[in-house]
Amino acid sequence: MAGDTRKRFLRTAAELFQRQGYHATGLNQIVTEGRAPKGSLYFHFPGGKEQLAVEAVAAGGAELSTRMAQVVARSSSAGDAVVALGRFFAMRLIESDYTAGCPVATIALEASTNGEIRTACKGAYGEWLGGLTALLGRHGVPSPESHAQVVLSAVEGALLLARVRRDASVVTDVTNRLATMLEKL
């Protein structure tokens, strides 16, 4: 039961931080939407909102890393993998009414002056870059780490633009262009 409450707080916090940011998300909202007593929040997260944010970013980043690996597992080329990621992210946006972009970006931008939160964000991005680098390397893309940075940066930008425009085709357009670029290398 205690583990369920802790997981519920993490899931709720991750969703709220992603949707509305660190500063706009209050502990009372997390408690209310997490459907648990306020005292249990401090029991599980004695470091308060900062600890909750650090752990929510780490958990959300790891979860997305796993999903990304599943999405690209059967891809026959680097280009196919990037197109599959584009479809995956576009569907997440559409299904969430454009609130589920990147689980890290919103909090990374807002809390970049907080060392612990920045470190958690850096860890999540590092995990994604590692996965993309390995994927591109397996498919023979030269300078896979450099190209992984291009892919991640382009997808992150596309997710932001798609949320603002409320148009998921931005993500698929960008990933289709990235795929064409990768296939020519």
Secondary structure, DSSP 8 states (H G I E B T S, - for coil): -HHHHHHHHHHHHHHHHHHH-STT--HHHHHHHHTS-HHHHHHH-TTHHHHHHHHHHHHHHHHHHHHHHHHHTT-SSHHHHHHHHHHHHHHHHHHTTS--S-TTHHHHHHSTT-HHHHHHHHHHHHHHHHHHHHHHHHTT-SSHHHHHHHHHHHHHHHHHHHHHHT-THHHHHHHHHHHHHHHT-
